[in-house]
């Protein structure tokens, strides 16, 4: 269900451009006379709180159950794929050209900026023509010989899908833990590699939470999380000694409340192992253990209390705590190592009504705060010696500035990232004492990209209830605001996840063909502070949809576009947004792209056996509660499909999706086909080898982008 880290299709890599805004339009030749697939109806009755719902397509959830309808499910998905291929056949060459165009902007042989950790410089590099990264390091000096610690290209050979996560190195730099997934269900196989010999240890551990591993200080003990195979939730933390049989591993923690997500990590100081448990940003609990004593008992930092959220880090003789304790937008506190309950917390940075405190990074002589004000990120630097402070300054109207990887304590250099809708991803080193910055790297855009040919704006839209919603906009210079241009409006608005104004080389394929692209920073995110999130969740969820619709209306009224040329895109929980606004205002959009959409809200949230359901109750509601049930039903896209005209639509999913199960969008499409009264295009694409994030590899993913762009261009009559 609904993952925060889903990659929007407009945020992939890098571009060529020219200085012309003119595009050639013609009527796209949709294939005629081909009947769309018709899914069989098998009525399934569901009743709650005296309300009866009939789901004609409930049988589609059978694939993973491997029941009698399993083959029928696959046949239906393949039929939809074949229908899409036929309907889009006229754009086949154009899609291939688009793929080449997108790929051609990527510097195939490339390398990340190295960062130093525990005596080694770590970096990743890409080789020409290869899909995956090669992970490398050099000892002490960048002039030292390269050591390849993991070649994902070799690991992915012969696999339709491959993902690597974790890659944690022990304190003595000799052992590495690595998680690998070749199915796309996010069930990672944990392996151990001896970095001195290049050999893997004989054991492997299946069904782990990739990327949530923590070494103890003895260089042989690793803490990891096991996943429940039904819910796909991490629910147990185990201790393993490298070289031993995993069957002898010791369970050190089990989360009894299946609404919680758990994680295991290590403090920046490497002094402590932390087990974290969180309930939908409504409740936190952390346990800590001295990393030098891995067989010791974890201690509770502060016991869970509904409404109390906190996270921790350590330095010297104190723990630092970011918390919402009596602080809606969070504040920073500290406490002694031996007295960690909230009664002993002392304030360091107070709560502010107009600024959301999103994170902190500790250095020997500096404290760096990540903040947000009116939808824009800010980096605040405090000198711990004299308590002087300053902010980094940025001059573009919409941008993202973020603290990067900073593993070292004893340094006055802060590494940070910067990007905007017209500035490619940039990595800087900033001297916090001298207040000077050095550009270490800016992502290269092949083909002669010049940011001066593009314009970015930021405006505020007055929503129907008076709230001001930020909108970030980008278009090619010379684009007239006369309503003639197509516009793609994107949004998310859930989990308190912020939609940032970042650069995308892929997006330039739209801009160069006359599109305007806008990001609506709607409620449900945290762009405007914690209240912005609270006002877009649970019983306030409809604010998210209303905000998005109001942003679309604004962009039409301001003549960035017109009703016949307005398009919308959202993925995962953003796909729920697409389903809701399509039901609410089908007349507003000429086309909708819904990626891995969460659309069957009531049915999914009523089934605790579906992956991740229970952990979402405080985001969407629990159908066992009558009021929450009927509120969710009032906007659930699947439940609100009606006999009426709908816009042109492209829906995508992955068969192995562990977040939003494939059957949600497949049922939605089947019901739309049965109910809609228009002759507009409705296409459905299932990647039979992928999951929530789509195809793996930097090039394979571009094929999905090319399909989505070709769909938009076809609706606009653009053929090249």
C-alpha positions as CSV (number, residue, x, y, z in Angstrom):
1,X,0.0,0.0,0.0
2,X,1.0,3.6,-0.7
3,X,4.7,4.2,-0.2
4,X,6.2,7.5,0.6
5,X,9.3,6.8,-1.4
6,X,7.6,6.1,-4.8
7,X,9.6,7.7,-7.6
8,X,7.4,10.1,-9.6
9,X,7.9,9.7,-13.3
10,X,9.0,13.3,-13.8
11,X,12.0,13.0,-11.4
12,X,14.3,10.7,-13.4
13,X,17.7,11.9,-14.7
14,X,18.9,14.6,-17.2
15,X,18.6,17.0,-21.8
16,X,19.0,18.6,-25.1
17,X,17.2,21.8,-25.9
18,X,16.8,24.4,-28.5
19,X,15.4,27.9,-28.3
20,X,12.2,27.2,-30.2
21,X,8.7,26.8,-28.5
22,X,7.0,25.8,-31.7
23,X,5.7,22.2,-32.0
24,X,4.1,20.3,-34.8
25,X,0.6,19.1,-34.1
26,X,-1.5,16.6,-36.0
27,X,-4.4,14.3,-35.2
28,X,-3.1,11.2,-33.5
29,X,-4.3,8.0,-35.1
30,X,-5.7,5.9,-32.3
31,X,-6.3,2.3,-33.5
32,X,-10.0,1.9,-34.3
33,X,-12.3,-1.1,-34.2
34,X,-10.5,-2.9,-31.4
35,X,-12.6,-4.0,-28.5
36,X,-11.3,-3.3,-25.0
37,X,-11.0,-6.2,-22.6
38,X,-14.1,-6.9,-20.7
39,X,-13.5,-8.4,-17.2
40,X,-15.9,-11.1,-16.0
41,X,-18.3,-10.0,-13.2
42,X,-18.4,-12.2,-10.1
43,X,-20.4,-10.3,-7.5
44,X,-18.9,-10.4,-4.0
45,X,-20.9,-9.0,-1.1
46,X,-19.3,-7.0,1.6
47,X,-21.2,-5.5,4.6
48,X,-20.2,-3.2,7.4
49,X,-22.2,-0.8,9.6
50,X,-25.4,-1.8,7.8
51,X,-23.9,-0.7,4.5
52,X,-23.7,-3.3,1.7
53,X,-21.1,-3.0,-1.2
54,X,-21.0,-5.4,-4.1
55,X,-17.6,-5.8,-5.7
56,X,-17.9,-7.4,-9.1
57,X,-14.2,-7.8,-9.5
58,X,-13.1,-9.0,-6.1
59,X,-11.8,-12.2,-7.7
60,X,-8.9,-10.3,-9.2
61,X,-7.0,-10.5,-5.9
62,X,-6.4,-14.2,-6.5
63,X,-2.9,-14.1,-8.1
64,X,-0.8,-14.4,-4.9
65,X,-3.3,-16.7,-3.3
66,X,-2.8,-19.0,-6.3
67,X,-6.5,-20.1,-6.3
68,X,-8.7,-21.2,-9.1
69,X,-8.9,-17.7,-10.6
70,X,-5.1,-17.1,-10.6
71,X,-4.6,-17.9,-14.3
72,X,-7.7,-15.8,-15.2
73,X,-6.0,-12.8,-13.4
74,X,-2.9,-13.1,-15.5
75,X,-4.9,-13.6,-18.7
76,X,-6.8,-10.4,-18.0
77,X,-3.7,-8.4,-17.2
78,X,-2.0,-9.6,-20.4
79,X,-5.2,-8.8,-22.4
80,X,-5.0,-5.2,-21.1
81,X,-1.3,-5.0,-22.0
82,X,-2.1,-6.2,-25.5
83,X,-4.9,-3.7,-25.9
84,X,-2.6,-0.9,-24.9
85,X,0.0,-2.0,-27.4
86,X,-2.6,-2.1,-30.1
87,X,-4.1,1.3,-29.2
88,X,-0.7,2.9,-29.0
89,X,0.7,1.1,-32.0
90,X,0.8,4.4,-34.0
91,X,3.2,5.8,-31.5
92,X,5.6,2.8,-31.4
93,X,8.4,4.5,-33.3
94,X,7.8,7.8,-31.5
95,X,8.1,5.9,-28.1
96,X,11.4,4.4,-29.3
97,X,12.6,7.9,-30.3
98,X,11.5,9.3,-27.0
99,X,13.4,6.5,-25.1
100,X,16.5,7.3,-27.1
101,X,16.0,11.0,-26.4
102,X,15.6,10.5,-22.7
103,X,18.5,8.1,-22.6
104,X,20.6,10.4,-24.7
105,X,20.6,13.0,-22.0
106,X,22.2,10.8,-19.5
107,X,26.0,10.8,-19.1
108,X,26.3,7.0,-19.2
109,X,29.8,6.9,-17.8
110,X,29.4,8.9,-14.6
111,X,30.5,9.0,-11.0
112,X,29.1,10.3,-7.7
113,X,31.0,12.8,-5.5
114,X,33.0,10.7,-3.0
115,X,32.4,11.1,0.7
116,X,34.8,10.0,3.5
117,X,33.7,7.6,6.2
118,X,36.0,5.8,8.7
119,X,39.2,6.2,6.6
120,X,37.6,5.3,3.2
121,X,36.3,7.4,0.3
122,X,33.0,5.9,-0.9
123,X,31.4,6.5,-4.3
124,X,29.3,4.9,-7.0
125,X,29.9,5.0,-10.7
126,X,28.1,4.0,-13.8
127,X,29.6,2.3,-16.8
128,X,28.6,3.0,-20.3
129,X,25.6,1.0,-21.4
130,X,25.1,-0.5,-18.0
131,X,21.8,-0.3,-16.1
132,X,23.1,-0.5,-12.5
133,X,25.7,1.2,-10.3
134,X,29.1,-0.1,-9.3
135,X,29.8,0.6,-5.6
136,X,33.4,1.5,-4.9
137,X,35.8,2.8,-2.3
138,X,39.4,4.0,-1.9
139,X,41.5,3.9,1.2
140,X,42.5,7.3,2.7
141,X,43.2,9.0,-0.6
142,X,41.3,9.5,-3.8
143,X,44.6,8.6,-5.5
144,X,44.5,5.1,-3.9
145,X,43.6,2.0,-6.0
146,X,39.9,1.5,-6.5
147,X,38.2,-1.3,-4.6
148,X,34.8,-2.5,-6.0
149,X,32.7,-3.6,-3.1
150,X,29.6,-4.4,-5.1
151,X,28.9,-4.6,-8.8
152,X,25.1,-4.5,-9.2
153,X,25.4,-5.2,-13.0
154,X,27.0,-8.6,-12.3
155,X,24.5,-9.3,-9.5
156,X,21.6,-8.5,-11.8
157,X,22.7,-10.7,-14.7
158,X,19.9,-13.0,-15.8
159,X,17.3,-11.3,-13.7
160,X,14.3,-9.3,-14.9
161,X,14.4,-7.2,-11.7
162,X,17.1,-6.3,-9.3
163,X,17.5,-4.0,-6.3
164,X,20.2,-3.6,-3.7
165,X,19.8,-2.0,-0.3
166,X,21.7,-1.7,3.0
167,X,25.3,-2.1,2.1
168,X,26.5,-1.5,5.7
169,X,30.3,-1.8,6.4
170,X,31.6,-2.9,9.7
171,X,33.8,-0.7,11.9
172,X,37.0,-2.4,10.9
173,X,36.1,-1.9,7.2
174,X,36.4,-5.6,6.5
175,X,32.8,-6.9,6.4
176,X,29.8,-5.7,4.4
177,X,26.1,-6.5,4.8
178,X,24.0,-6.2,1.6
179,X,20.4,-6.8,0.9
180,X,19.2,-8.0,-2.5
181,X,15.7,-8.2,-4.0
182,X,15.2,-9.9,-7.4
183,X,11.3,-10.1,-7.3
184,X,10.3,-6.5,-6.4
185,X,8.3,-7.5,-3.3
186,X,10.9,-5.8,-1.1
187,X,11.7,-9.0,0.6
188,X,15.5,-8.7,0.7
189,X,18.0,-11.5,1.0
190,X,20.7,-10.5,3.5
191,X,24.3,-11.6,2.5
192,X,27.7,-10.9,4.0
193,X,30.8,-10.1,2.0
194,X,34.4,-10.2,3.2
195,X,35.9,-7.0,1.7
196,X,39.4,-8.3,2.2
197,X,39.0,-11.5,0.3
198,X,36.0,-10.5,-1.9
199,X,34.3,-13.7,-0.8
200,X,30.7,-14.0,0.6
201,X,30.0,-15.8,3.8
202,X,28.2,-19.1,3.3
203,X,25.0,-18.0,5.0
204,X,22.2,-15.9,3.8
205,X,19.0,-14.7,5.5
206,X,15.8,-14.3,3.6
207,X,12.8,-12.0,4.0
208,X,14.6,-9.1,5.6
209,X,13.9,-5.4,5.6
210,X,16.5,-4.1,3.1
211,X,18.4,-1.1,4.2
212,X,17.7,-1.6,7.9
213,X,20.9,-3.2,9.1
214,X,23.2,-2.2,11.9
215,X,26.7,-3.5,12.8
216,X,27.8,-3.8,16.4
217,X,31.3,-2.6,17.3
218,X,32.7,-6.2,17.5
219,X,32.7,-6.3,13.6
220,X,30.9,-9.7,13.6
221,X,27.4,-9.0,15.0
222,X,24.7,-7.5,12.8
223,X,21.1,-6.6,13.8
224,X,18.5,-7.0,11.1
225,X,14.7,-7.0,10.7
226,X,12.5,-9.9,9.6
227,X,9.3,-9.3,7.6
228,X,6.0,-10.9,8.1
229,X,5.2,-12.7,4.8
230,X,1.5,-11.9,4.9
231,X,1.5,-8.2,5.8
232,X,5.1,-7.6,4.5
233,X,5.7,-5.5,7.6
234,X,9.0,-5.7,9.5
235,X,8.0,-7.0,12.9
236,X,11.1,-8.6,14.6
237,X,14.7,-7.5,15.2
238,X,17.3,-10.3,15.2
239,X,21.0,-10.6,16.1
240,X,23.3,-12.5,13.8
241,X,27.0,-13.4,14.0
242,X,28.7,-13.7,10.7
243,X,29.7,-17.2,9.8
244,X,27.1,-18.9,12.0
245,X,23.9,-20.7,11.0
246,X,21.0,-18.1,10.8
247,X,18.8,-20.7,12.6
248,X,20.8,-19.9,15.8
249,X,20.1,-16.1,15.5
250,X,18.6,-14.5,18.5
251,X,15.4,-12.4,18.5
252,X,16.0,-9.2,20.4
253,X,12.7,-7.4,19.8
254,X,9.2,-8.1,18.4
255,X,6.7,-5.3,17.7
256,X,3.4,-6.5,19.0
257,X,1.3,-3.6,17.5
258,X,1.1,-4.3,13.8
259,X,0.2,-0.7,13.1
260,X,3.8,0.3,13.8
261,X,6.8,0.4,11.3
262,X,10.1,-0.6,12.8
263,X,13.7,0.1,11.9
264,X,17.2,-0.6,13.2
265,X,20.1,1.8,12.8
266,X,23.2,3.3,14.5
267,X,23.8,6.7,15.8
268,X,26.2,9.0,13.9
269,X,28.7,8.6,16.7
270,X,28.4,4.8,16.2
271,X,28.1,4.5,20.0
272,X,24.6,3.1,20.0
273,X,22.3,0.7,18.2
274,X,18.8,2.1,17.9
275,X,15.6,0.1,17.4
276,X,12.8,2.5,16.3
277,X,9.1,2.0,16.2
278,X,6.7,4.6,14.7
279,X,2.9,4.8,14.1
280,X,2.0,7.1,11.3
281,X,3.9,10.1,12.7
282,X,1.5,9.9,15.7
283,X,3.6,7.9,18.1
284,X,7.3,7.0,18.5
285,X,9.3,4.7,20.7
286,X,13.1,4.0,20.5
287,X,15.3,1.5,22.2
288,X,19.1,1.8,22.5
289,X,22.0,-0.4,23.2
290,X,25.7,0.3,23.6
291,X,27.2,-1.0,20.3
292,X,30.2,-2.4,22.2
293,X,28.0,-4.9,24.0
294,X,25.8,-6.5,21.3
295,X,24.5,-9.2,23.7
296,X,23.2,-6.7,26.2
297,X,19.6,-5.6,26.7
298,X,18.0,-2.8,24.7
299,X,16.7,0.0,26.9
300,X,13.5,2.0,26.2
301,X,14.5,5.7,25.6
302,X,11.0,7.1,26.2
303,X,8.0,4.8,26.2
304,X,5.3,5.2,23.6
305,X,2.6,7.7,24.2
306,X,-0.1,8.5,21.7
307,X,0.6,11.9,20.2
308,X,4.3,11.9,21.1
309,X,6.7,11.7,18.2
310,X,10.5,11.9,18.6
311,X,13.7,10.8,17.0
312,X,17.2,10.7,18.6
313,X,20.9,11.0,17.9
314,X,24.0,11.0,20.2
315,X,27.1,13.1,20.7
316,X,29.5,13.0,23.7
317,X,27.6,12.9,26.9
318,X,24.1,13.7,25.6
319,X,21.3,12.5,23.5
320,X,19.6,15.0,21.2
321,X,15.9,14.7,20.6
322,X,13.8,16.1,17.8
323,X,10.2,16.0,19.1
324,X,6.7,17.4,18.9
325,X,6.4,17.4,22.7
326,X,4.4,20.6,23.3
327,X,5.6,21.7,19.9
328,X,3.4,21.1,16.8
329,X,6.2,22.0,14.4
330,X,8.8,20.2,16.5
331,X,11.7,21.4,18.6
332,X,15.2,20.2,19.6
333,X,15.9,19.0,23.1
334,X,18.7,17.2,24.9
335,X,19.1,14.9,27.9
336,X,21.8,13.0,29.8
337,X,22.8,9.5,28.7
338,X,21.4,7.9,31.8
339,X,18.2,9.8,32.2
340,X,16.3,9.6,28.9
341,X,12.7,9.9,29.8
342,X,10.9,13.1,28.7
343,X,10.9,14.5,32.2
344,X,14.7,15.0,31.7
345,X,14.6,16.6,28.3
346,X,15.9,20.2,28.1
347,X,15.1,22.6,25.2
348,X,17.9,23.5,22.8
349,X,15.8,24.9,19.9
350,X,12.3,26.1,20.5
351,X,9.2,25.4,18.5
352,X,8.1,28.1,16.0
353,X,4.7,28.6,14.6
354,X,5.8,29.6,11.1
355,X,8.7,27.1,10.6
356,X,8.7,23.3,10.5
357,X,11.8,21.7,12.0
358,X,12.4,18.6,9.9
359,X,15.8,17.3,11.0
360,X,19.2,17.9,12.4
361,X,22.8,16.9,11.9
362,X,25.5,17.0,14.6
363,X,29.1,18.0,14.2
364,X,31.9,18.6,16.7
365,X,31.5,22.4,16.6
366,X,28.3,22.9,14.7
367,X,24.7,22.0,14.7
368,X,22.9,22.0,11.3
369,X,19.1,22.3,11.2
370,X,16.8,21.4,8.3
371,X,13.7,23.6,8.3
372,X,10.8,24.5,6.1
373,X,9.0,27.8,5.7
374,X,6.1,28.5,3.4
375,X,7.0,25.4,1.4
376,X,10.7,26.1,0.9
377,X,13.6,24.3,2.5
378,X,16.1,26.1,4.6
379,X,19.5,25.1,6.1
380,X,20.4,26.8,9.4
381,X,23.9,26.5,10.9
382,X,24.6,27.1,14.5
383,X,28.2,27.5,15.8
384,X,28.2,25.5,19.0
385,X,31.2,27.4,20.4
386,X,29.9,31.0,20.3
387,X,26.2,30.2,19.5
388,X,26.2,32.4,16.4
389,X,24.0,31.3,13.5
390,X,23.2,31.9,9.9
391,X,21.2,30.4,7.0
392,X,22.5,29.3,3.6
393,X,21.1,31.7,1.0
394,X,19.4,30.6,-2.3
395,X,18.0,32.9,-4.9
396,X,15.6,30.9,-7.0
397,X,11.8,31.1,-6.3
398,X,11.3,27.3,-6.0
399,X,14.1,24.9,-5.1
400,X,15.2,22.0,-2.8
401,X,18.2,22.4,-0.5
402,X,19.0,19.3,1.6
403,X,21.8,18.1,3.9
404,X,23.7,15.3,2.1
405,X,25.8,12.4,3.5
406,X,28.0,13.8,6.4
407,X,29.4,10.8,8.4
408,X,32.3,12.7,10.0
409,X,32.0,14.7,13.2
410,X,35.2,16.5,13.5
411,X,34.9,18.7,10.4
412,X,33.8,22.3,9.6
413,X,32.6,21.1,6.1
414,X,28.9,20.5,5.5
415,X,28.0,18.7,2.3
416,X,24.6,19.7,0.9
417,X,22.6,19.2,-2.2
418,X,20.8,21.8,-4.2
419,X,18.4,21.6,-7.2
420,X,15.5,23.5,-8.7
421,X,13.1,23.0,-11.5
422,X,15.7,24.5,-13.9
423,X,19.0,23.8,-12.0
424,X,20.3,20.2,-12.3
425,X,21.2,18.3,-9.1
426,X,24.2,19.9,-7.5
427,X,26.5,18.8,-4.7
428,X,28.3,21.5,-2.6
429,X,30.8,21.5,0.2
430,X,30.2,24.4,2.6
431,X,32.8,25.7,5.1
432,X,30.6,26.5,8.1
433,X,33.2,28.8,9.6
434,X,34.4,30.7,6.6
435,X,30.9,30.7,5.0
436,X,32.2,29.7,1.6
437,X,30.9,27.0,-0.7
438,X,32.5,24.9,-3.4
439,X,30.5,23.2,-6.1
440,X,31.8,19.6,-6.2
441,X,29.5,18.4,-9.0
442,X,26.4,19.3,-11.0
443,X,24.7,16.6,-12.9
444,X,25.7,16.9,-16.5
445,X,22.9,17.2,-19.1
446,X,24.1,16.0,-22.4
447,X,23.0,17.9,-25.5
448,X,23.7,21.5,-24.5
449,X,21.1,22.2,-21.8
450,X,21.0,25.9,-20.9
451,X,18.9,26.9,-17.9
452,X,18.4,30.4,-19.2
453,X,16.0,29.0,-21.8
454,X,13.6,28.0,-19.0
455,X,11.6,29.9,-16.4
456,X,10.5,28.7,-13.0
457,X,7.8,30.4,-10.8
458,X,6.3,29.9,-7.5
459,X,2.8,31.1,-6.6
460,X,0.1,30.6,-4.0
461,X,-3.4,29.5,-4.9
462,X,-6.3,30.5,-2.7
463,X,-8.2,27.3,-2.0
464,X,-12.0,27.2,-1.5
465,X,-11.6,27.5,2.3
466,X,-9.2,30.4,2.2
467,X,-5.9,28.4,2.7
468,X,-3.0,29.4,0.4
469,X,-1.5,26.4,-1.5
470,X,2.0,26.7,-2.9
471,X,2.4,25.8,-6.6
472,X,5.8,25.4,-8.3
473,X,5.8,26.0,-12.1
474,X,8.3,25.6,-14.9
475,X,8.0,26.3,-18.7
476,X,10.2,27.2,-21.6
477,X,11.0,30.9,-22.0
478,X,8.7,32.5,-24.6
479,X,5.7,30.4,-23.5
480,X,2.8,32.8,-23.8
481,X,0.2,32.6,-21.0
482,X,-2.7,32.6,-23.4
483,X,-4.3,29.3,-22.5
484,X,-3.0,27.5,-25.6
485,X,-0.4,25.4,-23.9
486,X,-0.8,21.9,-22.4
487,X,0.0,21.7,-18.7
488,X,0.8,18.7,-16.6
489,X,-0.1,19.2,-12.9
490,X,1.4,16.7,-10.4
491,X,0.7,16.1,-6.8
492,X,0.9,13.7,-3.8
493,X,-0.4,15.1,-0.6
494,X,-0.2,12.2,1.9
495,X,1.9,10.9,4.8
496,X,3.3,14.3,5.5
497,X,5.6,13.7,2.5
498,X,6.8,16.9,0.8
499,X,6.7,17.3,-3.0
500,X,9.9,19.2,-3.8
501,X,10.6,21.5,-6.7
502,X,13.5,19.5,-8.2
503,X,15.1,19.2,-11.6
504,X,14.3,16.5,-14.2
505,X,16.0,16.1,-17.5
506,X,13.1,13.9,-18.6
507,X,10.7,16.7,-17.9
508,X,12.5,18.8,-20.5
509,X,11.0,16.5,-23.2
510,X,7.6,18.0,-22.2
511,X,8.8,21.6,-21.9
512,X,10.5,21.5,-25.3
513,X,7.3,20.5,-26.9
514,X,5.3,23.3,-25.3
515,X,4.1,21.8,-22.1
516,X,4.0,23.7,-18.8
517,X,4.7,21.5,-15.7
518,X,3.4,22.4,-12.2
519,X,3.6,20.8,-8.8
520,X,0.8,21.4,-6.4
521,X,2.0,21.4,-2.8
522,X,-1.3,20.3,-1.4
523,X,-2.4,19.5,2.1
524,X,-1.5,16.1,3.4
525,X,2.2,16.9,2.8
526,X,4.2,18.9,5.2
527,X,5.3,21.8,3.1
528,X,3.6,24.4,5.3
529,X,4.2,22.7,8.6
530,X,2.7,19.9,10.7
531,X,-0.8,21.4,10.5
532,X,-0.6,21.2,6.7
533,X,-0.3,17.4,7.1
534,X,-3.0,17.1,9.8
535,X,-5.4,19.1,7.6
536,X,-5.0,16.5,4.8
537,X,-5.4,13.2,6.5
538,X,-8.0,11.0,8.1
539,X,-11.3,13.0,8.4
540,X,-9.7,16.0,6.6
541,X,-8.6,14.0,3.5
542,X,-10.9,15.7,1.1
543,X,-8.9,18.9,1.6
544,X,-6.1,17.2,-0.4
545,X,-8.4,16.6,-3.4
546,X,-10.1,20.0,-3.2
547,X,-6.7,21.8,-3.1
548,X,-5.6,19.9,-6.2
549,X,-8.7,20.8,-8.1
550,X,-8.5,24.4,-7.0
551,X,-4.9,24.5,-8.3
552,X,-6.0,23.2,-11.6
553,X,-8.8,25.8,-11.8
554,X,-6.3,28.6,-10.9
555,X,-3.8,27.5,-13.7
556,X,-6.7,27.7,-16.2
557,X,-7.9,31.1,-14.9
558,X,-4.4,32.4,-15.1
559,X,-4.1,31.1,-18.7
560,X,-1.2,28.9,-18.1
561,X,-3.4,26.4,-19.9
562,X,-7.1,25.7,-20.7
563,X,-9.5,23.0,-19.8
564,X,-9.0,21.0,-23.0
565,X,-5.2,20.9,-22.3
566,X,-5.0,20.2,-18.6
567,X,-3.4,16.9,-17.5
568,X,-2.7,15.4,-14.1
569,X,-0.3,12.8,-12.8
570,X,0.1,11.1,-9.4
571,X,1.5,7.8,-8.2
572,X,0.7,5.5,-5.2
573,X,-1.1,7.7,-2.7
574,X,-0.9,10.3,-5.5
575,X,-2.8,7.7,-7.6
576,X,-5.6,7.9,-5.0
577,X,-5.5,11.7,-5.6
578,X,-5.9,11.0,-9.3
579,X,-8.9,8.7,-8.7
580,X,-10.6,11.1,-6.4
581,X,-10.3,14.2,-8.6
582,X,-11.3,12.2,-11.6
583,X,-14.6,11.3,-9.9
584,X,-15.1,14.7,-8.5
585,X,-14.3,16.8,-11.6
586,X,-14.0,14.6,-14.6
587,X,-14.7,17.6,-16.8
588,X,-11.6,19.5,-15.7
589,X,-8.9,17.1,-17.1
590,X,-8.2,16.2,-20.7
591,X,-6.0,13.3,-19.5
592,X,-5.0,11.5,-16.3
593,X,-2.0,9.3,-15.6
594,X,-2.4,7.2,-12.4
595,X,0.7,5.3,-11.4
596,X,0.3,2.3,-9.1
597,X,-2.8,4.0,-7.7
598,X,-4.3,3.2,-4.3
599,X,-8.0,3.4,-5.2
600,X,-9.9,0.7,-3.3
601,X,-9.7,2.4,0.1
602,X,-12.4,0.6,2.1
603,X,-11.7,-3.0,0.9
604,X,-8.0,-2.6,1.4
605,X,-8.2,-0.9,4.8
606,X,-10.7,-3.6,5.9
607,X,-8.2,-6.4,5.3
608,X,-5.4,-6.6,7.8
609,X,-3.9,-9.5,5.7
610,X,-3.1,-7.1,2.9
611,X,0.5,-5.8,3.1
612,X,0.9,-2.7,5.2
613,X,-2.8,-2.1,6.0
614,X,-2.7,-1.9,9.8
615,X,0.2,0.6,9.7
616,X,-2.1,3.0,7.8
617,X,-5.1,3.3,10.1
618,X,-4.0,6.7,11.4
619,X,-3.4,8.0,7.9
620,X,-6.7,7.0,6.3
621,X,-8.9,5.6,9.0
622,X,-10.0,2.2,10.3
623,X,-13.2,0.9,8.6
624,X,-14.2,-0.8,11.9
625,X,-15.0,2.8,13.1
626,X,-18.4,3.7,11.6
627,X,-17.6,7.4,11.0
628,X,-14.2,6.7,9.5
629,X,-15.8,4.0,7.3
630,X,-18.4,6.3,5.7
631,X,-15.9,9.1,5.3
632,X,-13.5,6.9,3.4
633,X,-16.3,5.5,1.3
634,X,-17.3,9.0,0.4
635,X,-14.1,9.6,-1.6
636,X,-12.7,6.1,-2.3
637,X,-12.2,6.2,-6.1
638,X,-13.3,2.6,-6.7
639,X,-16.5,3.0,-4.7
640,X,-17.4,6.2,-6.4
641,X,-17.1,5.3,-10.1
642,X,-20.4,6.3,-11.7
643,X,-22.1,6.1,-15.1
644,X,-20.7,9.3,-16.5
645,X,-18.1,10.6,-18.8
646,X,-14.4,10.3,-17.7
647,X,-11.3,11.9,-19.2
648,X,-8.7,10.0,-21.1
649,X,-6.7,7.9,-18.7
650,X,-3.5,5.8,-18.5
651,X,-3.2,3.5,-15.4
652,X,0.0,1.6,-14.6
653,X,0.8,-1.1,-12.0
654,X,3.3,-3.8,-11.2
655,X,2.3,-7.4,-10.7
656,X,4.6,-7.8,-7.7
657,X,3.8,-4.5,-6.1
658,X,4.1,-4.8,-2.3
659,X,2.7,-1.4,-1.5
660,X,-0.4,-1.1,-3.6
661,X,-1.5,-4.5,-4.7
662,X,-1.9,-5.0,-8.5
663,X,-5.6,-5.8,-8.1
664,X,-6.6,-2.3,-6.9
665,X,-5.9,-0.6,-10.2
666,X,-7.0,-3.6,-12.3
667,X,-10.4,-3.7,-10.6
668,X,-10.7,0.1,-11.0
669,X,-10.0,-0.1,-14.7
670,X,-12.5,-2.9,-15.2
671,X,-15.2,-1.0,-13.3
672,X,-14.4,2.2,-15.3
673,X,-14.7,0.3,-18.6
674,X,-18.1,-1.0,-17.5
675,X,-19.5,2.3,-16.2
676,X,-18.1,5.2,-18.2
677,X,-20.3,6.7,-20.8
678,X,-17.7,8.4,-23.0
679,X,-15.5,7.3,-25.9
680,X,-12.3,8.6,-24.4
681,X,-9.2,6.5,-24.2
682,X,-8.6,4.2,-21.2
683,X,-5.4,2.2,-21.1
684,X,-4.0,-0.1,-18.5
685,X,-0.3,-1.3,-18.3
686,X,0.9,-4.0,-15.9
687,X,4.7,-4.6,-15.6
688,X,4.7,-8.3,-15.1
689,X,8.2,-8.3,-13.6
690,X,8.2,-5.3,-11.4
691,X,6.6,-3.8,-8.2
692,X,5.8,-0.5,-6.7
693,X,8.8,1.4,-8.1
694,X,8.4,0.1,-11.6
695,X,11.2,-1.3,-13.7
696,X,14.7,-1.5,-12.2
697,X,17.8,0.0,-13.7
698,X,18.4,3.5,-14.9
699,X,17.5,2.8,-18.6
700,X,14.6,0.3,-18.2
701,X,12.7,2.9,-16.2
702,X,12.9,5.3,-19.1
703,X,10.7,3.0,-21.2
704,X,7.9,3.7,-18.7
705,X,8.5,7.4,-19.0
706,X,8.4,7.2,-22.8
707,X,5.0,5.5,-22.7
708,X,3.6,8.1,-20.3
709,X,4.9,11.0,-22.4
710,X,3.7,9.4,-25.6
711,X,0.2,9.1,-24.1
712,X,0.2,12.8,-23.3
713,X,1.6,13.8,-26.7
714,X,-0.9,11.7,-28.5
715,X,-3.7,13.5,-26.7
716,X,-2.1,16.8,-27.8
717,X,-1.5,15.6,-31.4
718,X,2.3,15.7,-31.0
719,X,4.1,13.2,-33.1
720,X,7.7,14.1,-32.8
